[in-house]
Amino acid sequence: MKQTLARRVVAEALGTAMLLAAVVGSGIMAERLAGGNVAVALLANTIATGAALVALILTFGTISGAHFNPAVTICDAWQKGISWRDAVAYIVAQTSGAFAGVAAANMMFELPVFFVSQKTRTGTAQWFSEFVATFGLLAVIWGCSRLRSSVVAPFAVAAYIVAAYWFTASTSFANPAVTLARSMSDTFAGIRPADAPGFILAQLLGAAAATVLFRWLVPINRSNAEAVVVSHQ
């Protein structure tokens, strides 16, 4: 059954909010419990994020496609998966949901609702890491949606993000809405607002590069044109 735009937008907002609550909240908890061991804190943050992604994509995928990411939405609209009008609504919902999720995480740990992050994440290595992280994410999404059943997509996306937390210097934000919202929490998962534009530009370039490559590598046709990330038709 085709879902109404209102239902899809609410699903995107709620799903992105819950994802950010998991990312930021687990980061705060991990930092408090790890006793200064950054590797242990990152491992805990990674596991929680991956688990949340599987659960949230399975929950909201058949409603909205479970994008939770403006880069994914822009590329899906570019490939005519959704209309540009719907894409704008998705992006507004994702961004507002991301900030709501950060606020919820901060409040759960008795921190200010929003407080600007001072965590420096900048430089060529960080930007290239975000390009690679987002390129890989879109590659996994396009590959799964065109070559395999959408049933595997939640697990493939989560597995990639879990891995990318560790093989990228930036710990794989790979999401413009996530990047903006995490600038409002001066905690383990934070990023300085001044550093966010560089991350976002790299993310969009990585997403575009993967989309262009997969247009050639796996051309869209009737037999492989499932919706991103999970079919919501």
TIKE-743567 format. One line per field, with one value per atom (N, C-alpha, C, CB): x, y, z; atom name. Coordinates in steps of 0.001 Angstrom, whole numbers. Glycine has a CB too. Layout:
N
xx [X|...]
yy [Y|...]
zz [Z|...]
atome [CA|...]
% end
This chain:
233
xx [838|0|876|-950|598|1362|983|1119|1981|1746|1572|2904|771|605|1898|-585|2065|3254|3316|3271|2180|2169|2728|740|2306|2809|4297|2046|4726|6149|7009|6374|6541|7299|7410|6636|6312|6352|7307|4931|7289|8197|9648|7902|9958|11324|11756|11441|10851|11186|11405|10082|10494|10583|11776|9282|11980|13107|14444|13053|14578|15831|16040|15850|14955|15058|15543|13699|14985|15386|16818|14436|17222|18603|19576|18796|19284|20179|20170|19782|19024|18988|19897|17552|19911|20780|22247|20414|22574|23972|24534|24085|23835|24341|24209|23593|23065|22866|23858|21476|24113|25084|26493|25026|26762|28060|28279|28199|27243|27340|27532|26077|26704|26798|28162|25678|28628|29915|31052|30167|31031|32098|32112|31941|30940|30849|31317|29422|31087|31385|32747|30333|33360|34591|35829|34779|35713|36857|38019|37326|37703|38759|39305|39866|38855|39307|38475|39190|39053|38315|37920|39141|38768|38451|37208|39644|37121|35947|34701|36158|34837|33706|33225|34091|34162|33774|33123|34992|33622|33032|31586|33852|31344|29978|29073|29976|29560|28808|28485|29604|29448|29280|28209|30597|28277|27317|25895|27671|25724|24394|23855|24435|24707|24276|23863|25394|24672|24344|23053|25466|22876|21650|20424|21744|20553|19442|19094|19785|20109|19850|19043|21159|19425|18663|17214|19289|17016|15660|14828|15712|15425|14673|14355|15447|15296|15007|13926|16286|13975|12927|11576|13294|11589|10333|9709|10579|10515|9970|10182|10578|10939|11274|10078|12123|9082|7928|6984|7174|7224|6409|7032|6252|8306|8936|10149|9341|10616|11876|13035|12138|12802|13811|15112|14095|14995|16203|16982|15838|16319|16924|18171|17281|18302|19555|19294|20596|19514|19284|20098|19592|21303|22118|21445|23532|20875|20152|18913|19753|18184|16960|17254|16240|18287|18650|19003|19833|19783|20178|19002|21287|18080|16894|16019|16097|15877|15105|15790|14910|17106|17897|17656|19403|17494|17241|15749|17859|14935|13481|12792|13173|13414|12783|11640|13799|11820|10748|10776|10910|9703|9656|10504|8194|10942|11706|10858|12250|9569|8665|8658|7223|8545|8571|9944|8194|10992|12350|12561|13382|12035|12161|11478|11552|10294|9568|10357|8155|10944|11763|12933|12280|13625|14826|14479|15541|13391|12941|12625|11695|11935|11578|12818|10641|13764|14988|15798|15836|15920|16725|16082|16925|14776|14090|14090|12648|13920|13965|15329|13587|16378|17739|17976|18772|17544|17711|16866|17341|15671|14827|15493|13434|16126|16807|17988|17269|18757|19875|19359|20705|18291|17710|17272|16515|16638|16185|17366|15377|18429|19608|20238|20644|20395|20968|20132|21085|18820|17932|17948|16510|18061|18075|19269|18090|20346|21555|21769|22771|20663|20651|21649|20955|21719|22543|21620|23469|22161|21327|20683|22160|19501|18783|19656|17465|20260|21247|22437|20643|23631|24829|25905|25321|26471|27326|28570|27725|28833|30000|31293|29900|32315|33650|34621|34180|34100|34961|35415|34220|36720|37284|37314|38689|36731|36772|36947|35460|38161|38404|39709|38437|39932|41151|40902|42136|41869|41736|41413|43013|42073|41836|40400|42811|39877|38495|37504|38207|37744|36830|36858|37191|38052|38155|37472|39641|37609|36934|35424|37276|34873|33427|33010|32988|33861|33593|33532|34683|34536|34597|33422|35922|33125|32038|30704|31944|30422|29135|29096|28847|30209|30292|29957|31711|30565|30317|28880|31229|28311|26925|25985|26526|26143|25269|25532|25459|26785|27086|26346|28599|26357|25639|24139|25906|23597|22163|21783|21763|22530|22204|22389|23080|23458|23689|22600|25016|22214|21173|19810|21086|19488|18161|18000|17892|19116|19020|19363|19921|20157|20643|20123|22127|19646|19226|17858|20252|17244|15976|16171|15400|15180|15256|15270|14087|14985|15015|16416|14555|17433|18804|19307|19738|18647|19157|19378|18207|18440|18678|19963|17505|20240|21415|22692|21277|22610|23774|24155|23508|23163|23429|24023|22139|23427|23937|25338|23003|25584|26911|27958|26910|27615|28564|28876|28010|27850|28071|28907|26724|28643|29450|30914|28931|31166|32542|33160|32589|32381|32915|33228|31931|32575|32940|34427|32077|34933|36302|37318|36322|36913|37933|38039|37648|37196|37329|37813|35983|38641|39181|38111|40272|37015|35938|34897|35255|35009|34018|32685|33792|32720|31597|30286|31375|30204|28914|28022|29104|28529|27880|26436|27915|26100|24711|24658|23879|24214|24169|23295|23683|22138|21261|21904|19908|22540|23257|24382|23817|25101|26226|25761|26947|24723|24204|23735|23055|22965|22389|23454|21374|24481|25522|26373|26412|26270|26985|26344|27029|25157|24438|24541|22984|25580|25825|27327|25205|27809|29245|29617|29648|29478|29708|30566|28356|30664|31520|31247|31328|29981|29599|29558|28259|29980|29817|30768|29975|30483|31338|31119|31021|32181|32042|31176|33435|30270|29475|30327|28597|31478|32362|32913|33513|32948|33484|32409|34152|31144|30048|29985|28740|30165|30068|31038|30305|32264|33226|32782|34580|32234|31718|30560|31265|29637|28438|28789|27457|29706|30118|30743|31108|31612|32245|31212|33296|30222|29163|28364|28232|27987|27200|27997|26728|29278|30127|30279|31510|30462|30571|29299|30915|28150|26867|26660|25718|27002|26847|27758|27140|28992|29941|29447|31324|28930|28412|27203|28044|26357|25155|25512|24248|26452|26898|27516|27914|28362|28997|27966|29971|26980|26016|24994|25298|24850|24021|24641|23856|25961|26662|26850|28035|27222|27552|26329|28180|25218|23964|22844|23667|22662|21619|20243|21612|19424|18071|17217|17444|16476|15474|14322|16073|13319|12119|12393|11057|13401|13640|14467|14329|15133|15986|15731|17427|14602|14348|13546|13616|14001|13361|13653|13830|12772|12936|14061|11628|14635|15697|15063|16782|15460|16365|15572|17082|14343|13447|12191|13104|11695|10525|9355|10115|8777|7609|6393|7910|6406|5291|4275|5790]
yy [-1194|0|1247|4|2179|3414|4299|4150|4747|5563|7031|5406|7754|9187|9913|9749|11110|11897|12224|13188|12516|12854|11704|13197|10481|9322|9125|8057|9296|9114|10167|9170|11395|12475|12236|13839|11826|11532|10373|11195|9361|8223|8676|7133|9540|10043|10870|10879|11726|12557|11708|13583|10784|9951|9003|9149|8404|7485|8184|6818|9392|10129|10579|11335|10981|11384|10222|11896|9049|7884|7469|6713|7623|7308|8241|7411|9533|10484|10292|11917|9939|9657|8485|9366|7487|6322|6690|5199|7450|7823|8677|8578|9749|10686|10103|12023|9491|8918|7823|8380|6938|5868|6436|4813|7531|8178|8746|9269|9368|9924|8809|10750|7772|6654|5973|5643|5766|5101|5905|4878|7208|8054|8034|9487|7993|7987|6664|8269|5572|4258|3703|3296|4292|3709|4064|4152|4947|5286|5889|4072|6661|7306|6481|7656|5242|4393|4719|2875|5483|5951|4800|6960|3785|2638|1904|1671|1716|1053|1902|777|3212|4112|4070|5549|4091|4051|2719|4293|1625|319|275|-783|779|802|1674|1312|2832|3751|3087|5056|2354|1671|596|1056|-244|-1345|-812|-2223|212|788|1400|1846|2088|2716|1663|3600|629|-419|-1136|-1411|-1438|-2115|-1236|-2498|49|978|1094|2356|1130|1244|66|1350|-1148|-2320|-2209|-3621|-1929|-1864|-772|-1632|404|1535|1360|2819|804|576|-489|156|-1538|-2554|-1976|-3730|-1045|-456|501|276|1399|2473|2283|3765|1262|1097|974|-89|197|9|1202|-1230|2174|3392|4463|3921|4774|5902|5523|6932|4285|3910|4015|4762|4622|4723|5344|3349|6508|7220|7743|8384|8549|9162|9973|8082|10426|11006|11863|9895|13170|14022|13625|15440|13112|12693|11545|12271|10604|9487|10005|8434|10907|11446|12218|12350|13055|13828|12897|14772|11875|10943|10111|10024|9764|9023|9881|8559|11171|12074|12271|13428|12363|12501|11316|12618|10122|8910|8665|7715|9675|9624|8567|9364|8239|7322|7980|6793|9270|10082|11432|10246|12199|13517|14511|14020|15574|16605|17302|17632|17412|18003|17158|18131|15845|14957|14968|13530|15101|15108|16292|15148|17446|18623|18360|19881|17763|17449|16439|16895|15448|14466|15146|13393|16026|16659|17533|17497|18272|19080|18173|19927|17064|16128|15489|15044|15088|14462|15424|13973|16656|17634|17991|18896|18246|18567|17366|19024|16172|14968|14755|13763|15058|14897|15798|15205|17044|17956|17518|19387|16994|16493|15307|16088|14437|13287|13685|12361|14678|15175|15797|16206|16580|17185|16109|18079|15052|13973|13297|12937|13034|12385|13267|12062|14547|15464|15505|16869|15568|15658|14375|15967|13223|11953|11852|10783|12565|12521|13819|12241|14550|15759|16810|15397|16950|17970|19037|17349|20205|21212|20645|22451|21120|20615|20720|21389|21875|22077|22813|22865|22356|23110|22819|22739|23890|23826|22988|25231|22068|21198|21965|20030|21604|22178|21153|22693|20011|18926|19212|17566|19338|19661|18435|20236|18577|17526|18221|16625|18481|19201|18743|20711|19155|18802|17848|18197|17753|16948|15481|17032|14908|13495|13271|13025|14192|14075|14218|15145|15184|15402|14223|16695|13721|12565|11350|12251|11223|10130|10196|10171|11399|11549|11259|12956|11640|11285|9765|11878|9079|7612|6976|7085|7465|6888|6991|7580|8156|8356|7671|9840|7663|6898|5430|7026|4865|3468|3204|3036|4118|3957|3927|5083|4874|4891|3698|6189|3254|2060|844|1795|693|-421|-306|-452|887|1087|782|2521|1345|1095|-380|1970|-963|-2366|-3263|-2803|-3040|-3876|-3640|-3598|-2375|-2073|-2533|-582|-2654|-3025|-4486|-2148|-5089|-6440|-7500|-6452|-7094|-8069|-7693|-8163|-8599|-8294|-7176|-9543|-6300|-5204|-5716|-4250|-7001|-7581|-7483|-9050|-7569|-7550|-6140|-8238|-5125|-3755|-3261|-2828|-3477|-2983|-3535|-3339|-4803|-5439|-4998|-6968|-4834|-4391|-2959|-4506|-2076|-673|-575|167|-1267|-1222|-1803|-1976|-2905|-3523|-2581|-4841|-1883|-944|209|-394|762|1880|1431|2462|248|-282|-370|-1675|-891|-994|380|-1802|1294|2614|3457|3354|3204|3867|3655|3334|2486|2096|2296|667|2248|2381|3792|1418|4726|6120|6973|6661|7956|8837|9710|9711|9923|10799|10048|11486|8743|7834|7857|8204|8199|7993|8640|6541|9950|10631|10279|12192|10522|10101|10568|8604|11724|12161|13647|11308|14524|15957|16320|16698|15690|15997|15584|15296|14425|13950|14910|12535|15378|16283|17583|16577|18186|19435|19248|19962|18195|17987|17676|16863|16907|16556|17761|15476|18840|20061|20723|21048|20253|20825|19961|21021|19124|18323|18249|16892|18919|18941|17689|20233|16542|15244|14396|14526|13122|12201|12239|10785|12368|12303|13663|11647|14714|16065|16450|17016|17604|18211|19721|17648|20494|21947|22416|22628|23367|23896|24392|25019|24972|25482|24367|26258|23139|22010|21289|21032|21566|20852|21089|21259|22318|22509|21653|23949|21510|20667|19226|20755|18730|17363|17201|16997|18155|18045|18075|19171|18960|19017|17691|20173|17143|15861|14741|15508|14754|13743|13807|13919|15003|15155|14741|16597|15075|14663|13140|15330|12522|11065|10383|10616|10903|10330|10465|11005|11634|11856|10936|13316|10768|9907|8469|9961|7961|6587|6445|6170|7451|7404|7386|8594|8230|8248|6906|9389|6365|5078|3976|4706|3920|2819|2984|2704|4188|4348|3586|5848|3518|2763|1296|3406|1077|-266|-1169|-211|-640|-1408|-505|-1924|-387|490|120|430|1138|913|321|2228|-739|-1261|-1812|-2359|-2325|-2762|-3904|-3181|-4700|-5874|-5564|-6939|-4365|-4102|-2742|-4203|-2134|-760|-705|1|-1378|-1269|85|-2394|545|1859|1833|2316|3014|3174|3625|4199|3145|2034|721|2212|784|-375|34|-866|-853|-508|-77|-1695|1087|1558|1684|2919|998|1056|-39|907]
zz [0|0|0|1218|-896|-960|220|-2303|959|2147|1764|3147|2544|2310|2668|3133|2112|2418|3907|1587|4519|5948|6782|6412|6490|7234|7000|6836|5764|5455|6147|3940|6171|6813|8314|6542|8932|10373|10645|10908|9800|9969|9864|8920|8910|8758|9964|7488|10448|11609|12851|11868|13102|14306|14224|14504|13074|12919|13089|11566|12507|12645|14081|11707|14749|16156|17017|16674|16812|17603|17291|17345|16025|15659|16380|14132|16379|17058|18564|16723|19126|20559|20888|21021|19988|20199|20034|19226|18991|18724|19851|17388|20181|21193|22589|21112|22886|24214|24533|24336|23569|23817|23929|22698|23214|23342|24727|22319|25270|26625|27655|26963|27555|28483|28380|28215|27147|26940|27542|25453|27331|27862|29383|27360|29997|31457|32060|31888|31345|31909|31514|31496|30468|29925|30724|28509|31699|32544|31779|33265|30747|29977|28828|30874|28674|27576|26332|27950|25417|24249|23339|23476|23222|22367|22869|22305|24167|24743|24537|26242|24728|24535|23081|24931|22148|20739|20389|19841|20944|20685|21166|21364|22372|22907|22046|24357|21644|20785|19448|20556|18913|17629|17697|17183|18712|18849|18987|20062|19816|20018|18730|21122|17995|16750|15722|16183|15560|14605|14950|14528|16224|16654|16417|18138|16731|16523|15046|17091|14190|12754|12229|11991|12599|12153|12599|12696|13874|14421|13763|15919|13556|13012|11535|13216|10757|9342|9187|8587|10012|9969|10384|10874|11326|11824|10821|13135|10251|9427|7926|9844|7543|6139|5220|5977|5608|4731|4736|5136|5613|5631|4741|7074|4994|4300|3463|5295|3589|2976|3941|1775|5107|6173|5683|6755|5062|4637|5842|3699|6686|7882|7539|8907|6293|5830|4589|5525|4658|3489|2262|3839|2460|1311|566|1772|1305|689|-36|1755|602|9|-1271|1007|-1251|-2446|-3598|-2146|-3321|-4379|-4867|-3885|-3985|-4392|-5302|-3161|-4968|-5818|-7169|-5121|-7140|-8372|-9303|-8043|-8715|-9487|-9707|-8789|-9367|-9562|-8706|-11011|-7563|-6629|-5880|-5651|-5569|-4995|-5702|-3430|-5574|-6211|-5420|-6322|-6078|-5373|-4317|-6364|-4569|-3564|-2295|-4127|-2452|-1294|-633|-1705|-1450|-902|36|-2034|-330|545|1880|-129|1827|3064|3903|2741|3252|3962|4668|2989|3955|4520|5715|3455|5631|6769|7959|6387|7697|8762|9373|8226|8540|9031|9898|7860|9451|10184|11514|9348|11496|12748|13687|12472|13140|13961|14582|13141|13820|14342|15550|13248|15454|16592|17781|16189|17511|18603|19291|18075|18514|19095|19959|18010|19505|20308|21603|19509|21513|22713|23706|22339|23193|24073|24763|23279|24009|24593|25665|23501|25365|26350|27629|25758|27470|28628|29452|28179|28792|29526|30465|28551|30122|30950|31730|30079|31944|32775|32291|34221|30978|30345|29753|29243|29397|28729|27471|28377|27143|25965|24725|25752|24526|23470|24059|22267|23800|24169|23130|25616|22606|21427|21691|20985|20756|20884|20644|19909|21372|21205|20615|22549|20168|19683|18254|19749|18073|16769|15872|16922|14692|13670|12320|13695|11935|10695|10058|10949|8824|8115|6965|9062|6085|4870|5167|4058|6157|6485|6942|7575|7757|8238|7075|9322|6218|5092|4127|4350|3845|2955|3592|2639|4901|5611|5424|7104|5496|5309|3872|5699|2924|1524|1377|584|1908|1814|2541|2395|3744|4535|3807|5892|3235|2574|1221|2413|515|-735|-462|-1373|552|881|1283|1982|2069|2499|1304|3453|386|-793|-1704|-1576|-1771|-2562|-2014|-2579|-692|-63|-336|1463|-205|-430|-1872|-77|-2828|-4238|-4589|-5157|-4111|-4424|-3881|-3885|-2634|-2021|-2670|-516|-2967|-3501|-4950|-3404|-5685|-7098|-7378|-7904|-6514|-6804|-5855|-6771|-4679|-3681|-3143|-2534|-2409|-1753|-746|-1064|-631|337|1772|143|1972|3316|3921|3277|3076|3600|3871|2630|3327|3408|4839|2710|5778|7139|7749|8029|7508|8097|7380|8043|6068|5311|5664|3817|5745|6093|7488|6007|8446|9818|9906|10760|9200|9229|8659|8449|7595|7001|7961|5677|8582|9509|10704|9992|11224|12331|11915|12775|10729|10245|10018|8955|9429|9079|10310|8193|11431|12684|12971|13859|12544|12908|11800|13322|10531|9494|8923|8384|9402|8974|10141|8428|9835|10874|11505|10298|10790|11281|12102|10114|12195|12802|12062|14267|10785|9867|10303|9691|10194|10358|9162|10480|7944|6686|6546|6578|7141|7167|7535|8172|6623|6928|8122|5736|8273|9404|10724|9238|10725|11908|12264|11674|11264|11490|12134|10173|11588|12143|13582|11283|13816|15144|16187|15100|15808|16772|17182|16193|16432|16826|18037|15662|18424|19560|20816|19198|20881|22077|22303|21944|23332|23608|24400|24388|23716|24342|23406|24669|23709|22964|21456|23485|21066|19655|18980|19522|19650|19133|18014|20230|17417|16401|16474|14954|16381|16407|15230|16361|15445|14331|13172|14817|13474|12421|11538|13038|12059|11304|10491|12247|10782|10118|8609|10734|8097|6642|5837|6310|6297|5591|5538|6246|6649|6689|5706|8117|5731|4896|3418|5218|3024|1626|1198|1401|2029|1710|1609|2770|2493|2469|1177|3665|767|-456|-1688|-604|-1702|-2821|-2863|-2716|-1706|-1654|-2108|-255|-1671|-2071|-3572|-1315|-4123|-5563|-6363|-5913|-5905|-6623|-6672|-5963|-5545|-5526|-6434|-4099|-6456|-7287|-8765|-6983|-9157|-10554|-10933|-10787|-10075|-10364|-10535|-9256|-9642|-9691|-10810|-8364|-11352|-12551|-13720|-12911|-13731|-14782|-14380|-15079|-13129|-12673|-12649|-11295|-12132|-12067|-12569|-10597|-13871|-14409|-13874|-15932|-13658|-13152|-14257|-12621|-13926|-14843|-14015|-15783|-14672|-13954|-12991|-14936|-13270|-12433|-11193|-13238|-11180|-10024|-9392|-10424|-9678|-9245|-7951|-10332|-6926|-5621|-4992|-4696|-4109|-3496|-2472|-2837|-2253|-1254|53|-1732|1232|1492|1452|2867|1913|1904|1147|3369|318|-487|394|-1362|55|814|-104|1493|-1240|-2170|-1826|-3631]
atome [N|CA|C|CB|N|CA|C|CB|N|CA|C|CB|N|CA|C|CB|N|CA|C|CB|N|CA|C|CB|N|CA|C|CB|N|CA|C|CB|N|CA|C|CB|N|CA|C|CB|N|CA|C|CB|N|CA|C|CB|N|CA|C|CB|N|CA|C|CB|N|CA|C|CB|N|CA|C|CB|N|CA|C|CB|N|CA|C|CB|N|CA|C|CB|N|CA|C|CB|N|CA|C|CB|N|CA|C|CB|N|CA|C|CB|N|CA|C|CB|N|CA|C|CB|N|CA|C|CB|N|CA|C|CB|N|CA|C|CB|N|CA|C|CB|N|CA|C|CB|N|CA|C|CB|N|CA|C|CB|N|CA|C|CB|N|CA|C|CB|N|CA|C|CB|N|CA|C|CB|N|CA|C|CB|N|CA|C|CB|N|CA|C|CB|N|CA|C|CB|N|CA|C|CB|N|CA|C|CB|N|CA|C|CB|N|CA|C|CB|N|CA|C|CB|N|CA|C|CB|N|CA|C|CB|N|CA|C|CB|N|CA|C|CB|N|CA|C|CB|N|CA|C|CB|N|CA|C|CB|N|CA|C|CB|N|CA|C|CB|N|CA|C|CB|N|CA|C|CB|N|CA|C|CB|N|CA|C|CB|N|CA|C|CB|N|CA|C|CB|N|CA|C|CB|N|CA|C|CB|N|CA|C|CB|N|CA|C|CB|N|CA|C|CB|N|CA|C|CB|N|CA|C|CB|N|CA|C|CB|N|CA|C|CB|N|CA|C|CB|N|CA|C|CB|N|CA|C|CB|N|CA|C|CB|N|CA|C|CB|N|CA|C|CB|N|CA|C|CB|N|CA|C|CB|N|CA|C|CB|N|CA|C|CB|N|CA|C|CB|N|CA|C|CB|N|CA|C|CB|N|CA|C|CB|N|CA|C|CB|N|CA|C|CB|N|CA|C|CB|N|CA|C|CB|N|CA|C|CB|N|CA|C|CB|N|CA|C|CB|N|CA|C|CB|N|CA|C|CB|N|CA|C|CB|N|CA|C|CB|N|CA|C|CB|N|CA|C|CB|N|CA|C|CB|N|CA|C|CB|N|CA|C|CB|N|CA|C|CB|N|CA|C|CB|N|CA|C|CB|N|CA|C|CB|N|CA|C|CB|N|CA|C|CB|N|CA|C|CB|N|CA|C|CB|N|CA|C|CB|N|CA|C|CB|N|CA|C|CB|N|CA|C|CB|N|CA|C|CB|N|CA|C|CB|N|CA|C|CB|N|CA|C|CB|N|CA|C|CB|N|CA|C|CB|N|CA|C|CB|N|CA|C|CB|N|CA|C|CB|N|CA|C|CB|N|CA|C|CB|N|CA|C|CB|N|CA|C|CB|N|CA|C|CB|N|CA|C|CB|N|CA|C|CB|N|CA|C|CB|N|CA|C|CB|N|CA|C|CB|N|CA|C|CB|N|CA|C|CB|N|CA|C|CB|N|CA|C|CB|N|CA|C|CB|N|CA|C|CB|N|CA|C|CB|N|CA|C|CB|N|CA|C|CB|N|CA|C|CB|N|CA|C|CB|N|CA|C|CB|N|CA|C|CB|N|CA|C|CB|N|CA|C|CB|N|CA|C|CB|N|CA|C|CB|N|CA|C|CB|N|CA|C|CB|N|CA|C|CB|N|CA|C|CB|N|CA|C|CB|N|CA|C|CB|N|CA|C|CB|N|CA|C|CB|N|CA|C|CB|N|CA|C|CB|N|CA|C|CB|N|CA|C|CB|N|CA|C|CB|N|CA|C|CB|N|CA|C|CB|N|CA|C|CB|N|CA|C|CB|N|CA|C|CB|N|CA|C|CB|N|CA|C|CB|N|CA|C|CB|N|CA|C|CB|N|CA|C|CB|N|CA|C|CB|N|CA|C|CB|N|CA|C|CB|N|CA|C|CB|N|CA|C|CB|N|CA|C|CB|N|CA|C|CB|N|CA|C|CB|N|CA|C|CB|N|CA|C|CB|N|CA|C|CB|N|CA|C|CB|N|CA|C|CB|N|CA|C|CB|N|CA|C|CB|N|CA|C|CB|N|CA|C|CB|N|CA|C|CB|N|CA|C|CB|N|CA|C|CB|N|CA|C|CB|N|CA|C|CB|N|CA|C|CB|N|CA|C|CB|N|CA|C|CB|N|CA|C|CB|N|CA|C|CB|N|CA|C|CB|N|CA|C|CB|N|CA|C|CB|N|CA|C|CB|N|CA|C|CB|N|CA|C|CB|N|CA|C|CB|N|CA|C|CB|N|CA|C|CB|N|CA|C|CB|N|CA|C|CB|N|CA|C|CB|N|CA|C|CB|N|CA|C|CB|N|CA|C|CB|N|CA|C|CB|N|CA|C|CB|N|CA|C|CB|N|CA|C|CB|N|CA|C|CB|N|CA|C|CB|N|CA|C|CB|N|CA|C|CB|N|CA|C|CB|N|CA|C|CB|N|CA|C|CB|N|CA|C|CB|N|CA|C|CB|N|CA|C|CB|N|CA|C|CB|N|CA|C|CB|N|CA|C|CB|N|CA|C|CB|N|CA|C|CB|N|CA|C|CB|N|CA|C|CB]
% end
